[in-house]
Structure formats: structure tokens, C-alpha cells
Amino acid sequence: MNPSSADLTASLLDDARALHPDITDLRHRLHREPEVGLELPRTQEKVLGWLDGLGYEVSTGTDTTSVTAVLRGQGSADAGSSNRPVVLLRGDMDALPVQEETGQPFTSAAAGVMHACGHDLHTAMLAGAATLLAARRDRLAGDVVLMFQPGEEGFDGAGVMLREGVLDAAGRRPDAAFGMHVASALAPTGVVFSRPGTMMSGSAGLDVTVHGVGGHGSMPFKAKDPVTAAAEIVTALQTLVTRRFDVFDPVVITVGSLHAGTKRNIIPDDARIEATLRSFSDDARARLAEIVPRLVRGIAEAHGLSATVEYHDEYPVTVNDPAEADFARGVVTELLGDRRYAAMPHPLAGSEDFSRVLAAVPGAFLFLSAVPEGVDHETAAFNHSPRATFDDAVLADGAALYARLAIDRIAAGTR
């Protein structure tokens, strides 16, 4: 670490830790008032209030309550030049339809809604980074775009923001984009973990209605039973995984909902199946979309029934650019120390709409463990659980890391 880099590291961490009470207060206020989906007016208001007076060019979405903030660096004489580096930092803001059971003093005040995935931390950390970067704009020879995004949890908020032009907010496309996600389990608190290449799976949704003819349970030969066909479909989907896909290019199919009938001696007219499908390559993703609907319809037809199949292609595979992932690893180790970074041995089967950003510009997605002190990270409640808890202690380091990624990537220039 050279002296100037050491000075930057110390000043960033010192300033971030001085901001820690304010960042924590913002996180708690966001946690108390969680909002779901693309419309987050109270969340947006809090973010806009934080950014006020910091010198950002701020715009809001039309189809969603997003916030885009552009900081024009003043560290060179070519302000406004089309050749200046641009870096995008993303923080998602939405909550989940989960009834909180943590018992924390800042527990959600909204019935059935909770920041169970830690997006309140992402928003607060990115807001903290906004302050750190604004204080250093005279040393930035490029521009920073802050992407405060609603609707990550199944609403494709990233896709909406891309359609509304977030990637062109600074006047040219970013040279690199970075996102961060806290985890309430998996690694010791404060550890940042990531990997080059495939980082998270792509996702799709499957909705099936098997159409039969109802009748009396004592005489199934007088009816056309959709339940037995639906049961066969469920097991066949699992066989499909092992017999039609390479074990080294895996897919995951989980049937999470199966509904049919009203009483044990009544054969219903219909049976419904809902499943989630995960894949780790574009090839496997495309093959799932082709093979699964054909399998489902074929089984229904073999039973003399029909099936309505709705296949929803959701998020693409999240792929970290190898050079940007390596760059991010270097930033983490220089800012926080070698022990604070861990290489992931394999991707996670969760999915992210930040994948859309990474498909458009090179960048990297990182995880930051926020397991509370004294909690075993191997048994802690994971994200999306009503008992998932996240340690405020990571907020300052997360804010400093966001800021340092932007500062160092701008310094590296265009590629």
C-alpha cells in the first residue's frame, strides 16, 4: 500500500465511522417503514432528504420511485468530457411481504412487511457513500452514478431503471458497475465474498394448470383426475434435472405450491402447480424454457388431460466480469485487510436483477456478511426469514467500500 493509498484508506474509514450514527439512524428509519415493490414513496423521501445539499444531480423515476444521483467529479480540467470515467454504484431499497419476528427495538411498524433481505442496509450504506464521495469530488477525475433501486424482490426494478435510462444518466455508459448485498448467514460478520464469472443463478417461474373433469372419488374412471397427473409432473420435473442436464452445468427446480380440490372424496376439475427454476448458464436457461413446458403438456396429454403452461423468464444469470471482480477484491483487501475477503468456491442459486446491469456493462457483485456478533453464521436465520437479523456494525465499512470502489475505479480510467 503506497502512502497516498494509505492516507485515503484511513480518511475514508475515519469519515465513514464518524458518519456511522447517522447511517445507522437512516437504516433504522427505513427498517421501521418498509415498503414492497416498485412504489416506495416514504423510502424515496428519506433518500432524497439525505442527498439534499450534497451537490448531486438528482432525478426520480416515472414508472417507479427510483432515485438516480450523479456526482460530477472536479479532479480534472475535462469536466463534461465524453472520455471521463463513469462508475455506477447500486443499492436496492425494497422490502418483503414477511411478518417480522426479530424483536428488535426498530422492528417494522408495517404489518406483514419486513426488510428481511437487508435492503435497508444497502440503501443506508449507499447514502453514506454519497456523503463520502461528495466530500472528495475535487479529487475525482470522473463521475459517479448512484442507483437507488426499488423492486428488486420479483418486480424487476433494475429492468425498469434501465429502460428509463439510468445507464446514461452521466451522459455516457459506465465503465464499471458495482453492487453489494448483505447476508445474515454464510460467513463471519464483516467478511466480503465474491467470485469472478458466474456469481448467481438466472431464474424463471412456472405456473401450470392441469385441466381435468371432476367427479366422485369412489369412481375415478368416470372422471379425469388432474391430481394424479399433477403429482406425476412434480416428480418428472425432478427426474428432468438429473437426466436432461449436465451435472457440471446444474439446474434447480423447486415446486413451491401445489393446490387441488376441496374435499378428500371429490375429484376436482383442476390442479395448479407453481415452481421456481434456477440455472447457471445461458444454454441451460434456454433449454429449460424449451423442455419444461413440453414435458408438462406431454404428461397431461398422456393422462387424457390438457395443461395450461405459463413460463416466465425472469432474471438472467449474474456474471461478474473477471477483471472487475479482481479489481473489487483488491479494493476490499486494501481497504479492509486480507482477512476480510473470501473467494466463493461456487455460485449461489439465488437470483438478482442487478444481473441486467452486469449484462450491459462490466462490473461485479459482492456479498458482505452482516451476521450479528455472537451468532453462529452457519446456523443463523438466512435472508428472507422473519427472524433474519443484520448487524449495524458493517454499515460504516460498507459505505467506505462503496466509495472506495468508485474512487479507485475512476482513478484506473477507461478500459
C-alpha angles and dihedrals in degrees: 000000000000120000095255090049091048090051091050092049093050095046094047094049092044092050093044092051090048087054092047096100091052094044090049092049090052091049091051093048090050091047093052092052106039121174131196130221132354098328110073104151098160092046091049090050091055092049093048090050091054093048094047111116096009094107100249126143098238127196133169131214127259099207094036138020093256125148123214117187124185122197115198109212117222099198095110140038094244098078108164093019117144089227097061116114117255125199126189124208119191132202122175119217111191130107134213135253091252129128106233119237101172098104091217117158090243094048117158114281091201114091112238095003126101141162088239094153099050099248088139087066092049091053093046093047092049090048089052089050089052089061094045092050095045089056089055101041092115088064097046114099091192144029134278125211117202113203112200100186133194125198105036092138099080099313099092094233090167090057090051092050091048090052089050091054107257091148090059096043093110094046096262136045118275118263088216140003129205132192131181134201129190121224127208091203142008100075140034113277117279095022116131114210132185143130140214119257121009108024105165136006130263116242140215135175128225124202116182131181114190109205118211138148118265126229147139117317091227093060109040090160087069091055137046105242114215093183097070091046091049090050090052090049091054093053093040091056089059092048088050090060093057099037106039103035133064112250088224091055097043133191129197123211119185124179104211100171131039120168133172140144138359105238138021096248096046122087105213127221094234144024124199129210128187122188141171120222124200128190137174103210137044090240094055090044092054093045092052090055090053103039104038099059090045092052093049094049092045093055092047091050091048087060092048092254136109132232134208108215124194113186114190116197102207124168128001123233113287106238123185115213104242094227093047092045090053090047091052091049089054092050092051094050093045094047101037106015137261094281092059095068127071127181113229111234092211140001124274120247092227118101135227135196088215080081086081091059092047090049089057101040133015116262147114141256120217136192122218118197113229098176108155117251113273094021120117107240091208094060102027119122107267129228114296092032116123085231097050111129130187128203117241088209091084095057098088094045090047092052091048091048093052090050095045092050089057095043096048095041091052089049089053089059130208121330 
